[in-house]
Protein backbone atom coordinates (compact mmCIF):
# COMPACT_ATOMS: atom_id res chain seq x y z
CA UNK A 1 0.00 0.00 0.00
CA UNK A 2 1.77 3.14 -1.17
CA UNK A 3 -0.81 5.87 -0.60
CA UNK A 4 -3.19 6.04 2.32
CA UNK A 5 -6.32 8.14 2.41
CA UNK A 6 -8.83 7.72 5.20
CA UNK A 7 -12.51 8.57 4.82
CA UNK A 8 -14.70 8.06 7.86
CA UNK A 9 -18.27 7.00 7.08
CA UNK A 10 -21.29 8.53 8.76
CA UNK A 11 -24.71 7.05 8.08
CA UNK A 12 -27.71 9.34 8.25
CA UNK A 13 -31.49 9.25 7.85
CA UNK A 14 -31.92 12.67 6.19
CA UNK A 15 -29.22 13.70 3.72
CA UNK A 16 -30.32 17.34 3.41
CA UNK A 17 -30.31 17.83 7.19
CA UNK A 18 -26.91 16.08 7.40
CA UNK A 19 -25.52 18.28 4.63
CA UNK A 20 -26.43 21.38 6.63
CA UNK A 21 -24.80 19.98 9.79
CA UNK A 22 -21.59 18.68 8.19
CA UNK A 23 -21.23 21.85 6.12
CA UNK A 24 -21.34 23.85 9.37
CA UNK A 25 -18.90 21.39 10.96
CA UNK A 26 -16.19 21.58 8.29
CA UNK A 27 -16.88 25.16 7.20
CA UNK A 28 -17.66 24.43 3.55
CA UNK A 29 -20.06 22.43 1.42
CA UNK A 30 -19.42 18.92 0.12
CA UNK A 31 -16.34 18.54 -2.05
CA UNK A 32 -17.88 15.67 -4.01
CA UNK A 33 -21.13 13.84 -4.60
CA UNK A 34 -19.68 10.56 -5.90
CA UNK A 35 -23.06 8.86 -6.22
CA UNK A 36 -26.70 9.18 -5.26
CA UNK A 37 -27.05 9.33 -1.47
CA UNK A 38 -23.39 10.16 -0.74
CA UNK A 39 -21.69 13.43 0.24
CA UNK A 40 -17.94 13.70 0.64
CA UNK A 41 -16.06 16.35 2.63
CA UNK A 42 -12.29 16.46 2.12
CA UNK A 43 -10.13 17.34 5.11
CA UNK A 44 -6.79 17.91 3.43
CA UNK A 45 -5.17 15.48 1.01
CA UNK A 46 -5.32 12.35 3.14
CA UNK A 47 -8.59 12.42 5.08
CA UNK A 48 -12.27 13.13 4.79
CA UNK A 49 -15.81 12.34 5.84
CA UNK A 50 -18.33 10.46 3.75
CA UNK A 51 -21.98 11.03 4.66
CA UNK A 52 -24.19 8.18 3.46
CA UNK A 53 -27.97 8.12 3.27
CA UNK A 54 -28.66 4.84 5.11
CA UNK A 55 -31.71 5.38 7.35
CA UNK A 56 -31.65 1.86 8.81
CA UNK A 57 -28.08 2.33 10.09
CA UNK A 58 -28.20 6.04 10.97
CA UNK A 59 -26.51 7.13 14.17
CA UNK A 60 -24.05 4.25 14.45
CA UNK A 61 -20.93 6.03 13.22
CA UNK A 62 -18.22 8.26 14.57
CA UNK A 63 -14.75 9.69 14.10
CA UNK A 64 -12.08 11.77 15.81
CA UNK A 65 -10.51 14.70 13.98
CA UNK A 66 -7.36 16.50 15.12
CA UNK A 67 -7.53 20.29 14.76
CA UNK A 68 -4.89 22.96 15.32
CA UNK A 69 -7.01 25.36 17.41
CA UNK A 70 -9.76 23.63 19.37
CA UNK A 71 -10.97 26.81 21.08
CA UNK A 72 -11.42 28.57 17.73
CA UNK A 73 -13.21 25.51 16.33
CA UNK A 74 -15.57 25.45 19.32
CA UNK A 75 -16.35 29.16 18.88
CA UNK A 76 -16.92 28.76 15.13
CA UNK A 77 -19.26 25.80 15.68
CA UNK A 78 -21.23 27.68 18.33
CA UNK A 79 -21.63 30.60 15.91
CA UNK A 80 -22.76 28.14 13.20
CA UNK A 81 -25.47 26.76 15.49
CA UNK A 82 -23.85 23.43 16.37
CA UNK A 83 -24.49 22.79 20.04
CA UNK A 84 -21.89 21.21 22.31
CA UNK A 85 -20.88 21.02 25.98
CA UNK A 86 -17.58 22.83 25.50
CA UNK A 87 -13.95 21.79 25.44
CA UNK A 88 -12.98 19.05 27.90
CA UNK A 89 -9.60 17.95 29.18
CA UNK A 90 -8.93 14.28 28.44
CA UNK A 91 -5.86 12.40 29.68
CA UNK A 92 -3.34 13.86 27.24
CA UNK A 93 -5.39 16.06 24.88
CA UNK A 94 -8.39 18.35 24.97
CA UNK A 95 -11.55 17.26 23.17
CA UNK A 96 -14.83 18.67 21.93
CA UNK A 97 -17.63 16.10 21.65
CA UNK A 98 -20.21 16.71 18.94
CA UNK A 99 -23.25 14.73 17.87
CA UNK A 100 -24.91 15.10 14.48
CA UNK A 101 -28.72 15.14 14.20
CA UNK A 102 -28.80 11.34 13.76
CA UNK A 103 -26.62 10.63 16.79
CA UNK A 104 -23.29 10.03 15.02
CA UNK A 105 -20.35 11.11 17.18
CA UNK A 106 -17.66 13.51 15.95
CA UNK A 107 -14.88 14.33 18.40
CA UNK A 108 -12.47 17.18 17.74
CA UNK A 109 -9.15 17.10 19.57
CA UNK A 110 -6.03 19.20 19.85
Backbone as XML, in Angstrom:
<?xml version="1.0"?>
<chain id="A" units="angstrom">
  <residue number="1" name="UNK">
    <atom name="N" x="0.848" y="-1.172" z="0.000"/>
    <atom name="CA" x="0.000" y="0.000" z="0.000"/>
    <atom name="C" x="0.895" y="1.236" z="0.000"/>
  </residue>
  <residue number="2" name="UNK">
    <atom name="N" x="0.913" y="1.978" z="-1.069"/>
    <atom name="CA" x="1.774" y="3.143" z="-1.175"/>
    <atom name="C" x="1.132" y="4.416" z="-0.641"/>
  </residue>
  <residue number="3" name="UNK">
    <atom name="N" x="-0.122" y="4.649" z="-0.998"/>
    <atom name="CA" x="-0.812" y="5.866" z="-0.603"/>
    <atom name="C" x="-1.962" y="5.517" z="0.316"/>
  </residue>
  <residue number="4" name="UNK">
    <atom name="N" x="-2.090" y="6.286" z="1.386"/>
    <atom name="CA" x="-3.189" y="6.044" z="2.316"/>
    <atom name="C" x="-4.054" y="7.293" z="2.365"/>
  </residue>
  <residue number="5" name="UNK">
    <atom name="N" x="-5.331" y="7.080" z="2.238"/>
    <atom name="CA" x="-6.316" y="8.137" z="2.407"/>
    <atom name="C" x="-7.437" y="7.553" z="3.245"/>
  </residue>
  <residue number="6" name="UNK">
    <atom name="N" x="-7.818" y="8.222" z="4.298"/>
    <atom name="CA" x="-8.834" y="7.717" z="5.203"/>
    <atom name="C" x="-10.088" y="8.566" z="5.100"/>
  </residue>
  <residue number="7" name="UNK">
    <atom name="N" x="-11.208" y="7.911" z="4.853"/>
    <atom name="CA" x="-12.510" y="8.574" z="4.822"/>
    <atom name="C" x="-13.387" y="7.900" z="5.866"/>
  </residue>
  <residue number="8" name="UNK">
    <atom name="N" x="-13.783" y="8.638" z="6.883"/>
    <atom name="CA" x="-14.699" y="8.063" z="7.858"/>
    <atom name="C" x="-16.099" y="8.088" z="7.250"/>
  </residue>
  <residue number="9" name="UNK">
    <atom name="N" x="-16.909" y="7.125" z="7.619"/>
    <atom name="CA" x="-18.268" y="6.996" z="7.084"/>
    <atom name="C" x="-19.289" y="7.293" z="8.163"/>
  </residue>
  <residue number="10" name="UNK">
    <atom name="N" x="-20.225" y="8.166" z="7.829"/>
    <atom name="CA" x="-21.294" y="8.529" z="8.756"/>
    <atom name="C" x="-22.621" y="8.264" z="8.060"/>
  </residue>
  <residue number="11" name="UNK">
    <atom name="N" x="-23.435" y="7.433" z="8.678"/>
    <atom name="CA" x="-24.708" y="7.046" z="8.076"/>
    <atom name="C" x="-25.833" y="7.865" z="8.689"/>
  </residue>
  <residue number="12" name="UNK">
    <atom name="N" x="-26.683" y="8.402" z="7.818"/>
    <atom name="CA" x="-27.710" y="9.340" z="8.253"/>
    <atom name="C" x="-29.074" y="8.968" z="7.665"/>
  </residue>
  <residue number="13" name="UNK">
    <atom name="N" x="-30.118" y="9.501" z="8.295"/>
    <atom name="CA" x="-31.486" y="9.247" z="7.848"/>
    <atom name="C" x="-32.004" y="10.332" z="6.909"/>
  </residue>
  <residue number="14" name="UNK">
    <atom name="N" x="-31.448" y="11.533" z="6.986"/>
    <atom name="CA" x="-31.921" y="12.673" z="6.193"/>
    <atom name="C" x="-30.690" y="13.374" z="5.618"/>
  </residue>
  <residue number="15" name="UNK">
    <atom name="N" x="-30.440" y="13.182" z="4.339"/>
    <atom name="CA" x="-29.224" y="13.701" z="3.720"/>
    <atom name="C" x="-29.185" y="15.225" z="3.684"/>
  </residue>
  <residue number="16" name="UNK">
    <atom name="N" x="-30.301" y="15.879" z="3.452"/>
    <atom name="CA" x="-30.322" y="17.344" z="3.406"/>
    <atom name="C" x="-30.003" y="17.929" z="4.777"/>
  </residue>
  <residue number="17" name="UNK">
    <atom name="N" x="-30.584" y="17.375" z="5.821"/>
    <atom name="CA" x="-30.305" y="17.832" z="7.193"/>
    <atom name="C" x="-28.832" y="17.579" z="7.528"/>
  </residue>
  <residue number="18" name="UNK">
    <atom name="N" x="-28.319" y="16.414" z="7.146"/>
    <atom name="CA" x="-26.915" y="16.079" z="7.398"/>
    <atom name="C" x="-25.992" y="17.016" z="6.634"/>
  </residue>
  <residue number="19" name="UNK">
    <atom name="N" x="-26.349" y="17.355" z="5.404"/>
    <atom name="CA" x="-25.519" y="18.277" z="4.627"/>
    <atom name="C" x="-25.394" y="19.611" z="5.342"/>
  </residue>
  <residue number="20" name="UNK">
    <atom name="N" x="-26.485" y="20.124" z="5.878"/>
    <atom name="CA" x="-26.430" y="21.380" z="6.627"/>
    <atom name="C" x="-25.489" y="21.260" z="7.824"/>
  </residue>
  <residue number="21" name="UNK">
    <atom name="N" x="-25.595" y="20.160" z="8.581"/>
    <atom name="CA" x="-24.799" y="19.980" z="9.795"/>
    <atom name="C" x="-23.320" y="19.803" z="9.464"/>
  </residue>
  <residue number="22" name="UNK">
    <atom name="N" x="-23.000" y="18.924" z="8.524"/>
    <atom name="CA" x="-21.592" y="18.675" z="8.188"/>
    <atom name="C" x="-20.961" y="19.869" z="7.476"/>
  </residue>
  <residue number="23" name="UNK">
    <atom name="N" x="-21.735" y="20.625" z="6.725"/>
    <atom name="CA" x="-21.226" y="21.851" z="6.117"/>
    <atom name="C" x="-20.848" y="22.851" z="7.211"/>
  </residue>
  <residue number="24" name="UNK">
    <atom name="N" x="-21.676" y="22.981" z="8.236"/>
    <atom name="CA" x="-21.342" y="23.850" z="9.369"/>
    <atom name="C" x="-20.124" y="23.312" z="10.111"/>
  </residue>
  <residue number="25" name="UNK">
    <atom name="N" x="-20.030" y="21.995" z="10.263"/>
    <atom name="CA" x="-18.904" y="21.385" z="10.963"/>
    <atom name="C" x="-17.581" y="21.695" z="10.276"/>
  </residue>
  <residue number="26" name="UNK">
    <atom name="N" x="-17.481" y="21.421" z="8.980"/>
    <atom name="CA" x="-16.194" y="21.576" z="8.294"/>
    <atom name="C" x="-15.989" y="22.974" z="7.720"/>
  </residue>
  <residue number="27" name="UNK">
    <atom name="N" x="-17.024" y="23.782" z="7.662"/>
    <atom name="CA" x="-16.878" y="25.160" z="7.196"/>
    <atom name="C" x="-17.012" y="25.354" z="5.700"/>
  </residue>
  <residue number="28" name="UNK">
    <atom name="N" x="-17.417" y="24.306" z="4.994"/>
    <atom name="CA" x="-17.664" y="24.426" z="3.546"/>
    <atom name="C" x="-18.563" y="23.281" z="3.111"/>
  </residue>
  <residue number="29" name="UNK">
    <atom name="N" x="-19.173" y="23.452" z="1.957"/>
    <atom name="CA" x="-20.062" y="22.431" z="1.420"/>
    <atom name="C" x="-19.320" y="21.180" z="0.990"/>
  </residue>
  <residue number="30" name="UNK">
    <atom name="N" x="-20.056" y="20.162" z="0.558"/>
    <atom name="CA" x="-19.420" y="18.918" z="0.122"/>
    <atom name="C" x="-18.439" y="19.165" z="-1.022"/>
  </residue>
  <residue number="31" name="UNK">
    <atom name="N" x="-17.331" y="18.452" z="-0.975"/>
    <atom name="CA" x="-16.342" y="18.535" z="-2.050"/>
    <atom name="C" x="-16.702" y="17.641" z="-3.215"/>
  </residue>
  <residue number="32" name="UNK">
    <atom name="N" x="-17.492" y="16.610" z="-2.944"/>
    <atom name="CA" x="-17.880" y="15.674" z="-4.008"/>
    <atom name="C" x="-19.216" y="15.039" z="-3.654"/>
  </residue>
  <residue number="33" name="UNK">
    <atom name="N" x="-19.899" y="14.625" z="-4.702"/>
    <atom name="CA" x="-21.127" y="13.839" z="-4.598"/>
    <atom name="C" x="-20.904" y="12.635" z="-5.512"/>
  </residue>
  <residue number="34" name="UNK">
    <atom name="N" x="-20.112" y="11.651" z="-5.039"/>
    <atom name="CA" x="-19.683" y="10.562" z="-5.903"/>
    <atom name="C" x="-20.809" y="9.705" z="-6.468"/>
  </residue>
  <residue number="35" name="UNK">
    <atom name="N" x="-21.917" y="9.657" z="-5.761"/>
    <atom name="CA" x="-23.055" y="8.858" z="-6.225"/>
    <atom name="C" x="-24.301" y="9.307" z="-5.476"/>
  </residue>
  <residue number="36" name="UNK">
    <atom name="N" x="-25.438" y="8.858" z="-5.927"/>
    <atom name="CA" x="-26.705" y="9.180" z="-5.263"/>
    <atom name="C" x="-26.638" y="8.750" z="-3.799"/>
  </residue>
  <residue number="37" name="UNK">
    <atom name="N" x="-27.005" y="9.661" z="-2.882"/>
    <atom name="CA" x="-27.050" y="9.329" z="-1.467"/>
    <atom name="C" x="-25.720" y="9.427" z="-0.746"/>
  </residue>
  <residue number="38" name="UNK">
    <atom name="N" x="-24.718" y="10.067" z="-1.359"/>
    <atom name="CA" x="-23.389" y="10.161" z="-0.737"/>
    <atom name="C" x="-22.815" y="11.563" z="-0.892"/>
  </residue>
  <residue number="39" name="UNK">
    <atom name="N" x="-22.407" y="12.153" z="0.224"/>
    <atom name="CA" x="-21.693" y="13.430" z="0.242"/>
    <atom name="C" x="-20.280" y="13.163" z="0.744"/>
  </residue>
  <residue number="40" name="UNK">
    <atom name="N" x="-19.313" y="13.896" z="0.210"/>
    <atom name="CA" x="-17.937" y="13.703" z="0.643"/>
    <atom name="C" x="-17.308" y="15.054" z="0.963"/>
  </residue>
  <residue number="41" name="UNK">
    <atom name="N" x="-16.758" y="15.151" z="2.171"/>
    <atom name="CA" x="-16.061" y="16.348" z="2.625"/>
    <atom name="C" x="-14.589" y="16.008" z="2.755"/>
  </residue>
  <residue number="42" name="UNK">
    <atom name="N" x="-13.724" y="16.719" z="2.061"/>
    <atom name="CA" x="-12.290" y="16.465" z="2.121"/>
    <atom name="C" x="-11.673" y="17.307" z="3.232"/>
  </residue>
  <residue number="43" name="UNK">
    <atom name="N" x="-10.832" y="16.676" z="4.019"/>
    <atom name="CA" x="-10.131" y="17.345" z="5.115"/>
    <atom name="C" x="-8.638" y="17.243" z="4.830"/>
  </residue>
  <residue number="44" name="UNK">
    <atom name="N" x="-8.172" y="18.006" z="3.878"/>
    <atom name="CA" x="-6.787" y="17.905" z="3.434"/>
    <atom name="C" x="-6.664" y="16.828" z="2.372"/>
  </residue>
  <residue number="45" name="UNK">
    <atom name="N" x="-5.427" y="16.443" z="2.077"/>
    <atom name="CA" x="-5.169" y="15.484" z="1.011"/>
    <atom name="C" x="-5.382" y="14.031" z="1.420"/>
  </residue>
  <residue number="46" name="UNK">
    <atom name="N" x="-5.343" y="13.751" z="2.724"/>
    <atom name="CA" x="-5.323" y="12.353" z="3.141"/>
    <atom name="C" x="-6.501" y="11.929" z="4.005"/>
  </residue>
  <residue number="47" name="UNK">
    <atom name="N" x="-7.488" y="12.784" z="4.193"/>
    <atom name="CA" x="-8.592" y="12.422" z="5.080"/>
    <atom name="C" x="-9.884" y="13.094" z="4.637"/>
  </residue>
  <residue number="48" name="UNK">
    <atom name="N" x="-10.980" y="12.552" z="5.098"/>
    <atom name="CA" x="-12.273" y="13.133" z="4.792"/>
    <atom name="C" x="-13.397" y="12.414" z="5.494"/>
  </residue>
  <residue number="49" name="UNK">
    <atom name="N" x="-14.595" y="12.914" z="5.266"/>
    <atom name="CA" x="-15.811" y="12.345" z="5.842"/>
    <atom name="C" x="-16.768" y="12.042" z="4.702"/>
  </residue>
  <residue number="50" name="UNK">
    <atom name="N" x="-17.258" y="10.821" z="4.672"/>
    <atom name="CA" x="-18.330" y="10.464" z="3.749"/>
    <atom name="C" x="-19.635" y="10.394" z="4.545"/>
  </residue>
  <residue number="51" name="UNK">
    <atom name="N" x="-20.669" y="11.021" z="4.025"/>
    <atom name="CA" x="-21.978" y="11.030" z="4.663"/>
    <atom name="C" x="-22.926" y="10.259" z="3.753"/>
  </residue>
  <residue number="52" name="UNK">
    <atom name="N" x="-23.358" y="9.111" z="4.231"/>
    <atom name="CA" x="-24.186" y="8.183" z="3.458"/>
    <atom name="C" x="-25.635" y="8.233" z="3.911"/>
  </residue>
  <residue number="53" name="UNK">
    <atom name="N" x="-26.547" y="8.259" z="2.964"/>
    <atom name="CA" x="-27.967" y="8.121" z="3.274"/>
    <atom name="C" x="-28.259" y="6.635" z="3.483"/>
  </residue>
  <residue number="54" name="UNK">
    <atom name="N" x="-28.355" y="6.214" z="4.737"/>
    <atom name="CA" x="-28.662" y="4.841" z="5.115"/>
    <atom name="C" x="-29.539" y="4.890" z="6.367"/>
  </residue>
  <residue number="55" name="UNK">
    <atom name="N" x="-30.833" y="5.183" z="6.194"/>
    <atom name="CA" x="-31.714" y="5.377" z="7.347"/>
    <atom name="C" x="-31.708" y="4.224" z="8.353"/>
  </residue>
  <residue number="56" name="UNK">
    <atom name="N" x="-31.605" y="2.987" z="7.891"/>
    <atom name="CA" x="-31.654" y="1.858" z="8.814"/>
    <atom name="C" x="-30.416" y="1.752" z="9.697"/>
  </residue>
  <residue number="57" name="UNK">
    <atom name="N" x="-29.317" y="2.392" z="9.318"/>
    <atom name="CA" x="-28.076" y="2.325" z="10.091"/>
    <atom name="C" x="-27.675" y="3.693" z="10.657"/>
  </residue>
  <residue number="58" name="UNK">
    <atom name="N" x="-28.538" y="4.681" z="10.535"/>
    <atom name="CA" x="-28.199" y="6.039" z="10.968"/>
    <atom name="C" x="-27.866" y="6.082" z="12.457"/>
  </residue>
  <residue number="59" name="UNK">
    <atom name="N" x="-26.874" y="6.901" z="12.787"/>
    <atom name="CA" x="-26.513" y="7.125" z="14.175"/>
    <atom name="C" x="-25.535" y="6.131" z="14.759"/>
  </residue>
  <residue number="60" name="UNK">
    <atom name="N" x="-24.971" y="5.284" z="13.954"/>
    <atom name="CA" x="-24.053" y="4.251" z="14.448"/>
    <atom name="C" x="-22.627" y="4.465" z="13.945"/>
  </residue>
  <residue number="61" name="UNK">
    <atom name="N" x="-22.242" y="5.721" z="13.774"/>
    <atom name="CA" x="-20.925" y="6.027" z="13.218"/>
    <atom name="C" x="-20.228" y="7.064" z="14.088"/>
  </residue>
  <residue number="62" name="UNK">
    <atom name="N" x="-18.950" y="7.234" z="13.850"/>
    <atom name="CA" x="-18.215" y="8.258" z="14.568"/>
    <atom name="C" x="-16.795" y="8.379" z="14.074"/>
  </residue>
  <residue number="63" name="UNK">
    <atom name="N" x="-16.149" y="9.480" z="14.447"/>
    <atom name="CA" x="-14.752" y="9.689" z="14.098"/>
    <atom name="C" x="-14.146" y="10.706" z="15.047"/>
  </residue>
  <residue number="64" name="UNK">
    <atom name="N" x="-12.832" y="10.764" z="15.061"/>
    <atom name="CA" x="-12.083" y="11.769" z="15.807"/>
    <atom name="C" x="-11.213" y="12.521" z="14.817"/>
  </residue>
  <residue number="65" name="UNK">
    <atom name="N" x="-11.244" y="13.849" z="14.906"/>
    <atom name="CA" x="-10.507" y="14.705" z="13.983"/>
    <atom name="C" x="-9.590" y="15.607" z="14.799"/>
  </residue>
  <residue number="66" name="UNK">
    <atom name="N" x="-8.321" y="15.618" z="14.469"/>
    <atom name="CA" x="-7.362" y="16.499" z="15.119"/>
    <atom name="C" x="-7.411" y="17.876" z="14.457"/>
  </residue>
  <residue number="67" name="UNK">
    <atom name="N" x="-7.511" y="18.918" z="15.271"/>
    <atom name="CA" x="-7.530" y="20.294" z="14.762"/>
    <atom name="C" x="-6.397" y="21.085" z="15.413"/>
  </residue>
  <residue number="68" name="UNK">
    <atom name="N" x="-6.001" y="22.174" z="14.789"/>
    <atom name="CA" x="-4.888" y="22.958" z="15.321"/>
    <atom name="C" x="-5.313" y="23.920" z="16.421"/>
  </residue>
  <residue number="69" name="UNK">
    <atom name="N" x="-6.547" y="24.403" z="16.397"/>
    <atom name="CA" x="-7.009" y="25.358" z="17.408"/>
    <atom name="C" x="-8.415" y="24.958" z="17.852"/>
  </residue>
  <residue number="70" name="UNK">
    <atom name="N" x="-8.484" y="24.162" z="18.904"/>
    <atom name="CA" x="-9.763" y="23.633" z="19.371"/>
    <atom name="C" x="-10.685" y="24.729" z="19.884"/>
  </residue>
  <residue number="71" name="UNK">
    <atom name="N" x="-10.136" y="25.731" z="20.561"/>
    <atom name="CA" x="-10.968" y="26.813" z="21.076"/>
    <atom name="C" x="-11.618" y="27.599" z="19.944"/>
  </residue>
  <residue number="72" name="UNK">
    <atom name="N" x="-10.860" y="27.872" z="18.894"/>
    <atom name="CA" x="-11.416" y="28.574" z="17.732"/>
    <atom name="C" x="-12.466" y="27.714" z="17.043"/>
  </residue>
  <residue number="73" name="UNK">
    <atom name="N" x="-12.218" y="26.406" z="16.943"/>
    <atom name="CA" x="-13.207" y="25.507" z="16.331"/>
    <atom name="C" x="-14.494" y="25.502" z="17.142"/>
  </residue>
  <residue number="74" name="UNK">
    <atom name="N" x="-14.380" y="25.445" z="18.456"/>
    <atom name="CA" x="-15.575" y="25.453" z="19.316"/>
    <atom name="C" x="-16.368" y="26.744" z="19.130"/>
  </residue>
  <residue number="75" name="UNK">
    <atom name="N" x="-15.677" y="27.872" z="19.075"/>
    <atom name="CA" x="-16.350" y="29.164" z="18.884"/>
    <atom name="C" x="-17.029" y="29.229" z="17.521"/>
  </residue>
  <residue number="76" name="UNK">
    <atom name="N" x="-16.343" y="28.743" z="16.475"/>
    <atom name="CA" x="-16.923" y="28.758" z="15.126"/>
    <atom name="C" x="-18.165" y="27.878" z="15.067"/>
  </residue>
  <residue number="77" name="UNK">
    <atom name="N" x="-18.109" y="26.715" z="15.698"/>
    <atom name="CA" x="-19.257" y="25.802" z="15.679"/>
    <atom name="C" x="-20.434" y="26.379" z="16.456"/>
  </residue>
  <residue number="78" name="UNK">
    <atom name="N" x="-20.169" y="27.015" z="17.579"/>
    <atom name="CA" x="-21.234" y="27.678" z="18.334"/>
    <atom name="C" x="-21.907" y="28.737" z="17.461"/>
  </residue>
  <residue number="79" name="UNK">
    <atom name="N" x="-21.097" y="29.550" z="16.784"/>
    <atom name="CA" x="-21.634" y="30.596" z="15.906"/>
    <atom name="C" x="-22.431" y="30.009" z="14.750"/>
  </residue>
  <residue number="80" name="UNK">
    <atom name="N" x="-22.057" y="28.803" z="14.306"/>
    <atom name="CA" x="-22.759" y="28.138" z="13.199"/>
    <atom name="C" x="-24.002" y="27.387" z="13.665"/>
  </residue>
  <residue number="81" name="UNK">
    <atom name="N" x="-24.263" y="27.403" z="14.974"/>
    <atom name="CA" x="-25.469" y="26.759" z="15.490"/>
    <atom name="C" x="-25.305" y="25.301" z="15.872"/>
  </residue>
  <residue number="82" name="UNK">
    <atom name="N" x="-24.079" y="24.808" z="15.943"/>
    <atom name="CA" x="-23.848" y="23.429" z="16.370"/>
    <atom name="C" x="-23.631" y="23.435" z="17.875"/>
  </residue>
  <residue number="83" name="UNK">
    <atom name="N" x="-24.561" y="22.818" z="18.591"/>
    <atom name="CA" x="-24.486" y="22.786" z="20.043"/>
    <atom name="C" x="-23.450" y="21.792" z="20.536"/>
  </residue>
  <residue number="84" name="UNK">
    <atom name="N" x="-22.866" y="22.105" z="21.687"/>
    <atom name="CA" x="-21.886" y="21.207" z="22.310"/>
    <atom name="C" x="-21.749" y="21.611" z="23.769"/>
  </residue>
  <residue number="85" name="UNK">
    <atom name="N" x="-21.073" y="20.777" z="24.542"/>
    <atom name="CA" x="-20.883" y="21.018" z="25.975"/>
    <atom name="C" x="-19.576" y="21.743" z="26.290"/>
  </residue>
  <residue number="86" name="UNK">
    <atom name="N" x="-18.830" y="22.121" z="25.290"/>
    <atom name="CA" x="-17.579" y="22.831" z="25.497"/>
    <atom name="C" x="-16.375" y="21.906" z="25.479"/>
  </residue>
  <residue number="87" name="UNK">
    <atom name="N" x="-15.221" y="22.514" z="25.485"/>
    <atom name="CA" x="-13.953" y="21.792" z="25.436"/>
    <atom name="C" x="-13.727" y="21.101" z="26.776"/>
  </residue>
  <residue number="88" name="UNK">
    <atom name="N" x="-13.271" y="19.843" z="26.704"/>
    <atom name="CA" x="-12.978" y="19.055" z="27.901"/>
    <atom name="C" x="-11.515" y="18.639" z="27.892"/>
  </residue>
  <residue number="89" name="UNK">
    <atom name="N" x="-10.956" y="18.482" z="29.063"/>
    <atom name="CA" x="-9.597" y="17.946" z="29.180"/>
    <atom name="C" x="-9.681" y="16.431" z="29.281"/>
  </residue>
  <residue number="90" name="UNK">
    <atom name="N" x="-9.055" y="15.735" z="28.354"/>
    <atom name="CA" x="-8.932" y="14.278" z="28.439"/>
    <atom name="C" x="-7.567" y="13.988" z="29.062"/>
  </residue>
  <residue number="91" name="UNK">
    <atom name="N" x="-7.129" y="12.759" z="29.039"/>
    <atom name="CA" x="-5.865" y="12.401" z="29.679"/>
    <atom name="C" x="-4.691" y="13.198" z="29.130"/>
  </residue>
  <residue number="92" name="UNK">
    <atom name="N" x="-4.512" y="13.184" z="27.812"/>
    <atom name="CA" x="-3.343" y="13.864" z="27.240"/>
    <atom name="C" x="-3.696" y="14.931" z="26.211"/>
  </residue>
  <residue number="93" name="UNK">
    <atom name="N" x="-4.944" y="15.062" z="25.856"/>
    <atom name="CA" x="-5.388" y="16.064" z="24.881"/>
    <atom name="C" x="-6.685" y="16.689" z="25.369"/>
  </residue>
  <residue number="94" name="UNK">
    <atom name="N" x="-7.070" y="17.766" z="24.720"/>
    <atom name="CA" x="-8.391" y="18.351" z="24.966"/>
    <atom name="C" x="-9.309" y="17.907" z="23.847"/>
  </residue>
  <residue number="95" name="UNK">
    <atom name="N" x="-10.591" y="17.730" z="24.163"/>
    <atom name="CA" x="-11.549" y="17.259" z="23.172"/>
    <atom name="C" x="-12.809" y="18.116" z="23.186"/>
  </residue>
  <residue number="96" name="UNK">
    <atom name="N" x="-13.518" y="18.059" z="22.065"/>
    <atom name="CA" x="-14.833" y="18.671" z="21.930"/>
    <atom name="C" x="-15.741" y="17.610" z="21.334"/>
  </residue>
  <residue number="97" name="UNK">
    <atom name="N" x="-16.716" y="17.141" z="22.114"/>
    <atom name="CA" x="-17.629" y="16.101" z="21.649"/>
    <atom name="C" x="-18.814" y="16.741" z="20.937"/>
  </residue>
  <residue number="98" name="UNK">
    <atom name="N" x="-19.088" y="16.237" z="19.739"/>
    <atom name="CA" x="-20.205" y="16.714" z="18.936"/>
    <atom name="C" x="-21.062" y="15.516" z="18.542"/>
  </residue>
  <residue number="99" name="UNK">
    <atom name="N" x="-22.342" y="15.770" z="18.325"/>
    <atom name="CA" x="-23.246" y="14.726" z="17.868"/>
    <atom name="C" x="-24.092" y="15.296" z="16.745"/>
  </residue>
  <residue number="100" name="UNK">
    <atom name="N" x="-24.092" y="14.615" z="15.594"/>
    <atom name="CA" x="-24.908" y="15.103" z="14.477"/>
    <atom name="C" x="-26.379" y="14.811" z="14.763"/>
  </residue>
  <residue number="101" name="UNK">
    <atom name="N" x="-27.298" y="15.322" z="13.935"/>
    <atom name="CA" x="-28.721" y="15.142" z="14.204"/>
    <atom name="C" x="-29.194" y="13.684" z="14.265"/>
  </residue>
  <residue number="102" name="UNK">
    <atom name="N" x="-28.427" y="12.748" z="13.709"/>
    <atom name="CA" x="-28.801" y="11.337" z="13.758"/>
    <atom name="C" x="-28.156" y="10.596" z="14.926"/>
  </residue>
  <residue number="103" name="UNK">
    <atom name="N" x="-27.272" y="11.263" z="15.663"/>
    <atom name="CA" x="-26.616" y="10.627" z="16.790"/>
    <atom name="C" x="-25.211" y="10.145" z="16.512"/>
  </residue>
  <residue number="104" name="UNK">
    <atom name="N" x="-24.678" y="10.378" z="15.312"/>
    <atom name="CA" x="-23.289" y="10.029" z="15.016"/>
    <atom name="C" x="-22.371" y="10.929" z="15.832"/>
  </residue>
  <residue number="105" name="UNK">
    <atom name="N" x="-21.289" y="10.367" z="16.343"/>
    <atom name="CA" x="-20.353" y="11.109" z="17.180"/>
    <atom name="C" x="-19.186" y="11.626" z="16.352"/>
  </residue>
  <residue number="106" name="UNK">
    <atom name="N" x="-18.862" y="12.903" z="16.523"/>
    <atom name="CA" x="-17.661" y="13.509" z="15.953"/>
    <atom name="C" x="-16.933" y="14.153" z="17.120"/>
  </residue>
  <residue number="107" name="UNK">
    <atom name="N" x="-15.699" y="13.762" z="17.331"/>
    <atom name="CA" x="-14.883" y="14.327" z="18.398"/>
    <atom name="C" x="-13.742" y="15.106" z="17.764"/>
  </residue>
  <residue number="108" name="UNK">
    <atom name="N" x="-13.614" y="16.366" z="18.146"/>
    <atom name="CA" x="-12.469" y="17.176" z="17.735"/>
    <atom name="C" x="-11.467" y="17.152" z="18.879"/>
  </residue>
  <residue number="109" name="UNK">
    <atom name="N" x="-10.183" y="17.097" z="18.531"/>
    <atom name="CA" x="-9.153" y="17.095" z="19.566"/>
    <atom name="C" x="-7.985" y="17.972" z="19.147"/>
  </residue>
  <residue number="110" name="UNK">
    <atom name="N" x="-7.252" y="18.459" z="20.161"/>
    <atom name="CA" x="-6.027" y="19.204" z="19.848"/>
    <atom name="C" x="-4.861" y="18.633" z="20.606"/>
  </residue>
</chain>
